[in-house]
Amino acid sequence: MFSGTLLFTISIQAQNSVGNVMTMGFGDMAEIKKRAEAGDAQAQVILGKALEPHQKWAEALAWFREAATQGNADGQYELGHMLLYSSPTNRVEGLQWTYLAATHDQALAMFDMSEALRLGSGTVTNMIAAYAWMELFSETPSGVLGRVQMNEMALTMSTSDLQRAQSLAAEFKTGHWQRPVLRIIPEDDPHFRLTGVASGMKEKLAIIDGKTFSEGQSSKVRVNALTITVKCLKIEKDSALVMIDGEESPRQLQLSQFSK
């Protein structure tokens, strides 16, 4: 269910879960469940973690959501992590919960923010912000491997971008956060393209992923394994402004160079 690239993260989670059980003073799982059902957010997180090895994903997700909606940063992280790495349809919501946890000093959420921005999971790829989040993670007690990840990223970044990333990390440390741009479909996904525009007619038309849109028209489009609702807001000579259901802001699609 989860990516192999996050093995060390999952290992840290397991250690943290055991530590939580010990420090909370719960005698057994029956007591944890009792407290969770009574509304104890940290017990809800531990119960969710206990359910995961048994592949009771839906139940674990429900307990993480209970804790997350109470403002528990560990619950927000666990919910975000599960959504980010379970299905492409859940990545945007997962990123939102992850961002909320990361901005409340949840160390592993900082790591997940970096990975999401590096890979473009639920957002646009942004190596500068990815490096900044990894720098924050590296300075936490759980961040022993953060410096290794930063060194790997530094090999692919210019000196000027690294300086910008370090400045951004300094801003993060003062509480001036940069919200990620939500993207259900990655910006560079070759399966989601504007392949034709007819602007000389009475009604402007745009062809997006094989479907024809007029301005103001909405339609469902299938991209990879996702079926998304797209609304065409405006059509220009060689571009179209569209809104994708689940994203916070419109995006501009440029006419594919192979279609000109």
C-alpha positions in Angstrom: 0.0 0.0 0.0 2.8 2.4 0.8 5.9 3.4 -1.2 9.2 1.6 -0.4 11.0 5.0 -0.4 9.4 5.7 3.0 10.7 2.7 4.8 12.8 4.7 7.3 9.8 7.0 7.9 7.6 4.0 8.7 10.3 2.6 11.0 10.4 5.9 12.9 6.6 5.8 13.2 6.6 2.3 14.7 9.1 3.5 17.3 7.0 6.5 18.1 3.9 4.4 18.4 5.5 2.1 21.0 6.8 5.2 22.8 3.4 6.8 22.9 1.8 3.7 24.5 4.5 3.6 27.2 4.4 7.3 28.0 0.6 7.5 28.1 0.6 4.9 30.8 -2.1 2.7 29.2 -2.0 -0.8 30.6 -3.4 -2.7 27.6 -5.2 -2.2 24.2 -8.6 -2.5 25.9 -7.8 0.6 27.9 -6.5 2.4 24.8 -9.7 1.6 22.9 -11.8 2.7 25.9 -10.1 6.0 25.9 -10.3 6.4 22.2 -14.0 5.8 22.2 -14.3 8.4 25.0 -12.6 11.0 22.7 -9.0 10.9 23.7 -7.2 12.0 20.6 -3.8 10.5 21.3 -5.4 7.2 22.2 -7.3 7.4 18.8 -3.9 7.7 17.1 -2.4 4.8 18.9 -5.5 2.6 18.2 -5.3 3.6 14.5 -1.6 2.6 14.4 -2.4 -0.7 16.1 -5.0 -1.5 13.4 -2.6 -0.9 10.5 -0.6 -4.1 10.8 -3.8 -6.0 10.6 -4.6 -4.2 7.3 -7.8 -2.7 8.8 -7.2 0.5 6.7 -10.7 1.9 6.9 -10.9 1.6 10.7 -7.4 3.1 11.1 -8.3 5.9 8.8 -11.5 6.6 10.7 -9.6 6.8 14.0 -6.9 9.1 12.6 -9.6 11.4 11.2 -11.3 11.5 14.6 -8.0 12.6 16.2 -7.1 15.0 13.3 -10.4 16.9 13.5 -9.7 17.5 17.2 -6.5 19.3 16.2 -4.1 16.5 17.2 -1.0 17.0 15.1 -0.1 13.3 15.2 -3.6 12.4 14.0 -3.3 14.9 11.2 0.0 13.5 10.2 -1.2 9.9 10.2 -4.3 10.8 8.3 -2.4 12.8 5.8 0.3 10.1 5.3 -2.3 7.4 4.7 -4.2 9.5 2.2 -1.0 10.7 0.4 0.3 7.1 -0.2 -2.9 5.1 -0.6 -4.6 6.4 -3.8 -4.0 9.2 -6.3 -7.6 10.4 -5.7 -6.7 11.1 -2.0 -3.5 13.0 -2.5 -4.8 16.5 -2.3 -6.7 15.9 0.9 -3.7 14.1 2.3 -1.4 17.0 1.5 -3.8 19.4 3.2 -3.7 17.4 6.5 0.0 16.9 6.2 0.6 20.6 5.8 -1.6 21.3 8.8 0.4 18.8 10.9 3.8 20.1 9.6 2.9 23.7 10.5 2.2 22.4 14.1 5.7 21.0 14.5 5.0 17.4 13.6 8.4 16.2 12.4 7.3 13.3 10.1 4.8 15.6 8.5 7.7 17.9 7.6 9.3 14.9 5.8 6.1 14.1 4.0 5.8 17.7 2.9 9.3 17.6 1.4 8.6 14.4 -0.4 5.2 15.6 -1.8 6.8 18.8 -3.1 9.8 16.9 -4.6 7.6 14.3 -6.3 4.6 16.5 -7.1 2.1 14.4 -5.1 -1.1 16.4 -4.7 0.8 19.6 -5.6 3.2 21.1 -8.1 6.9 20.0 -8.0 8.8 22.6 -6.0 12.4 21.6 -5.2 13.1 24.9 -3.3 10.2 24.3 -0.9 11.0 20.6 -0.7 14.5 21.4 0.5 13.2 23.9 3.0 10.9 21.4 4.6 13.6 18.8 4.7 15.9 21.3 6.4 13.2 21.7 9.1 12.8 18.0 9.4 16.6 17.5 9.8 16.6 19.7 12.9 14.1 17.6 14.8 14.9 14.7 17.1 13.5 12.3 14.4 15.5 14.0 11.6 18.7 12.0 11.6 18.4 11.1 7.9 17.1 14.5 6.9 20.7 15.8 6.2 21.3 12.8 3.9 18.1 13.7 1.9 19.2 17.4 1.7 22.6 16.4 0.3 20.9 14.3 -2.4 18.6 17.2 -3.4 21.5 19.6 -3.3 23.2 17.6 -6.1 20.4 18.5 -8.5 19.9 22.1 -7.5 21.7 25.3 -8.5 23.5 27.4 -5.9 21.0 30.2 -6.3 18.1 27.8 -5.7 19.8 26.4 -2.6 20.2 29.9 -1.2 16.5 30.5 -1.9 15.6 27.2 -0.2 17.6 28.2 2.9 16.0 31.6 3.0 12.6 29.9 2.8 13.4 27.5 5.6 14.4 30.5 7.7 10.9 32.0 7.0 9.2 28.7 8.0 11.1 28.8 11.3 9.4 32.2 12.1 6.0 30.8 11.3 5.7 32.4 7.8 4.5 29.3 5.9 4.1 28.8 2.2 0.9 26.9 1.4 1.4 24.3 -1.4 -0.4 24.7 -4.7 -2.9 21.9 -4.8 -2.9 19.8 -7.9 -4.9 16.5 -8.4 -3.2 16.1 -11.8 0.5 17.0 -12.0 1.3 20.0 -14.1 3.4 18.0 -16.6 1.1 15.0 -16.9 1.2 14.1 -20.6 -2.3 12.6 -20.4 -3.9 15.9 -19.6 -3.3 18.3 -22.4 -5.0 21.0 -24.5 -4.7 19.6 -28.0 -6.9 21.9 -30.0 -8.5 25.4 -30.0 -11.1 26.8 -32.4 -11.4 30.5 -31.8 -12.5 31.9 -35.2 -16.0 30.5 -34.8 -19.1 32.1 -33.1 -18.4 29.9 -30.1 -14.8 29.3 -28.9 -14.0 25.6 -28.5 -11.2 23.8 -26.8 -10.2 20.1 -27.0 -8.9 18.8 -23.7 -7.9 15.1 -23.4 -10.1 14.3 -26.4 -13.2 16.1 -25.2 -14.5 19.3 -26.7 -15.4 22.2 -24.3 -17.0 25.6 -24.8 -16.5 28.4 -22.3 -18.4 27.7 -19.1 -18.9 24.0 -19.9 -18.1 21.2 -17.4 -17.4 17.6 -18.2 -15.8 14.5 -16.7 -12.3 13.6 -18.0 -10.4 10.4 -17.3 -6.7 10.9 -16.7 -4.7 7.7 -15.9 -6.8 6.0 -13.1 -8.7 9.2 -12.2 -12.0 10.5 -13.4 -12.1 14.3 -12.7 -14.6 17.1 -13.4 -13.1 19.8 -15.5 -14.8 23.2 -16.1 -13.5 25.3 -19.0 -13.5 29.0 -17.8 -11.9 30.8 -20.7 -10.5 30.0 -24.1 -7.8 32.0 -25.8 -5.9 31.6 -29.1 -3.5 29.0 -27.8 -4.6 28.3 -24.2 -7.5 27.5 -22.0 -8.2 28.4 -18.4 -9.7 25.4 -16.5 -10.9 24.6 -13.0 -10.5 21.0 -11.8 -12.8 19.8 -9.1 -10.9 19.5 -5.8 -8.2 22.1 -6.6 -8.2 25.5 -5.1 -7.3 27.6 -8.1 -7.6 27.5 -11.9 -4.8 26.4 -14.1 -3.7 27.5 -17.6 -3.4 24.9 -20.2 -1.1 25.8 -23.2 -1.8 24.3 -26.6 0.4 21.3 -27.1 3.3 22.1 -29.5 2.5 18.9 -31.4 -1.0 20.2 -32.1 0.0 23.6 -33.5 
